[in-house]
Amino acid sequence: MELPIPAWFKYRQCEAQAAGENCYRITAPQMEPVYLRIRQTPTGWQASLSQSADGPDSLASAPNLPDEREAWTTAFELLRVGAIV
C-alpha cells in the first residue's frame, strides 16, 4: 500500500523515509526526527509515534482501527498533534 500522505505534510516541508516494515522516519525543519508505525493487532490496526524505529511508543491510537489506510491516517494525525511545532 502506498503511504497516504496528507496535504499539510508537504506544506510543512516534511519528508518520509522507509525505516522498516510499516515504519517511516519523518523529518522536517525545526523538528526532531520521529517514527510513524502501524501494526496489526488481534482487534484491527494500531498507529503509533516513536522517537526511534524500534523504541517504545510516545503516542499510540486505540488498537481497533478497521484497516491499514485508517491506521496511516491516524498515524499522521498523531504526528500533527504530537510532534509538529
PLY file of the C-alpha trace (Angstrom):
ply
format ascii 1.0
element vertex 85
property float x
property float y
property float z
element edge 84
property int vertex1
property int vertex2
end_header
0.00 0.00 0.00
1.27 3.46 -0.89
1.68 5.82 2.07
-1.39 8.15 2.13
0.41 11.45 2.79
-1.92 14.28 3.92
-1.93 17.67 2.15
-0.44 19.58 5.11
2.62 17.26 5.11
4.29 18.85 2.07
3.48 22.40 3.21
5.27 21.68 6.48
8.29 20.51 4.40
8.17 17.04 5.95
9.88 14.03 4.41
9.10 10.36 4.97
11.78 7.69 4.55
11.12 3.98 4.92
12.60 2.64 8.16
11.27 -0.91 8.17
8.02 -2.70 7.56
5.10 -0.31 8.18
7.52 2.22 9.69
8.67 5.60 8.35
11.22 8.10 9.64
9.72 11.59 9.45
11.90 14.69 9.29
11.03 18.37 8.97
12.64 21.74 9.68
12.63 22.65 13.38
11.55 19.14 14.42
13.46 16.17 15.83
13.07 13.05 13.64
10.21 10.77 14.71
8.96 7.42 13.52
5.43 6.62 12.38
4.39 2.99 12.63
1.30 0.90 12.16
0.82 -2.68 13.28
-1.88 -5.28 13.11
-3.49 -6.28 16.41
-5.98 -9.03 17.26
-8.80 -6.46 17.01
-7.66 -4.46 13.95
-4.83 -1.99 13.38
-2.95 0.44 15.65
-0.96 3.57 14.78
1.91 4.92 16.85
4.56 7.63 17.04
8.03 6.92 18.46
11.42 8.55 18.93
13.24 5.57 17.37
12.39 2.84 14.87
12.36 0.11 17.50
11.70 2.18 20.62
8.61 2.46 22.80
5.56 4.37 21.61
5.38 8.07 22.52
1.76 8.20 21.34
-0.50 5.40 20.20
-4.02 5.03 18.91
-6.65 2.56 20.01
-5.79 -0.96 18.77
-9.01 -1.42 16.80
-8.68 0.71 13.65
-10.53 -1.00 10.78
-7.83 -1.09 8.08
-4.32 -0.01 7.04
-5.48 3.22 5.43
-7.27 4.33 8.59
-4.20 3.37 10.63
-1.93 5.57 8.46
-4.42 8.45 8.60
-4.44 8.16 12.39
-0.62 7.94 12.48
-0.34 11.22 10.58
-2.81 12.81 13.00
-0.63 11.62 15.91
2.33 13.24 14.14
0.45 16.52 13.62
-0.71 16.69 17.23
2.35 15.23 18.93
5.39 16.42 17.02
4.67 19.30 14.64
5.54 22.65 16.21
0 1
1 2
2 3
3 4
4 5
5 6
6 7
7 8
8 9
9 10
10 11
11 12
12 13
13 14
14 15
15 16
16 17
17 18
18 19
19 20
20 21
21 22
22 23
23 24
24 25
25 26
26 27
27 28
28 29
29 30
30 31
31 32
32 33
33 34
34 35
35 36
36 37
37 38
38 39
39 40
40 41
41 42
42 43
43 44
44 45
45 46
46 47
47 48
48 49
49 50
50 51
51 52
52 53
53 54
54 55
55 56
56 57
57 58
58 59
59 60
60 61
61 62
62 63
63 64
64 65
65 66
66 67
67 68
68 69
69 70
70 71
71 72
72 73
73 74
74 75
75 76
76 77
77 78
78 79
79 80
80 81
81 82
82 83
83 84
